[in-house]
């Protein structure tokens, strides 16, 4: 298990890429917040594969996350942006964990997926895909 912090790279991102669209309007936002809890379900990072001598996108599961989010109305839809997060991740094998922990994380981008889990069991997945979030 490894712990890390996710932060925005404010100077390099485009604001439109940071805000992810939610499936409701401002009118329904309070109800949404009562019925859904935000977590990070997984992250994608760039892993070096020594066998192929290339980098490949690798997804790992997040077992625990504490998020700081900001919400904003854009074009009559509510959006969410990840400001920061503390996460714990787990690995399938020791080699994968060692490669993950050997990275210089202050320089590495990740692409987390925010998951809103509903009280009724439904889930809404919002993946980041622009390399604008980094570990700290």
TAMO-V930244 format. One line per field, one symbol per residue. ss: DSSP state (A for helix, B for strand, O for the rest). phi: phi as a letter, one per 40 degrees, with the letter a starting at -180 (. if undefined). burial: b if it has 24 or more other ideal C-beta (glycine too) atoms within 12 Angstrom, else e. A space follows every 50 residues. Layout:
# TAMO-V930244
ss = ???
phi = ???
burial = ???
This chain:
# TAMO-V930244
ss = OBBBBBBBOOOOOOAAAAOBBOOOOAAAAAAAAAABBBBBBBBBBBBBBO OOOBBBBBBBBBBBBBBBBBBBBBOOBBBBBBBBBBBBBOOOOAAAAAAA AOOOAAAOBBBBBBBBBBOOOOBBBBBOOOOOBBBO
phi = .bbabbbccdcbccdccccbcccacddccccdcccbbcabcabbbcbcbc cbfbcbcbbbcbcaabbbbbbacbfgbcbbbccaabbbbbbcaccccccc ccccccbbcbbcbcbcccccgcbbbbccbbgcbbcb
burial = ebebbbbbbeeeeeeeebbbbbeeeeeeeeebeeebebbbbbbbbbbeee eeeeeeebbbbbeebebebebeeeeeebbbbbbbbbbebeeeeeeeeebb eebebeebbbbbbbbbeeeeeeebebbbebebbbbe
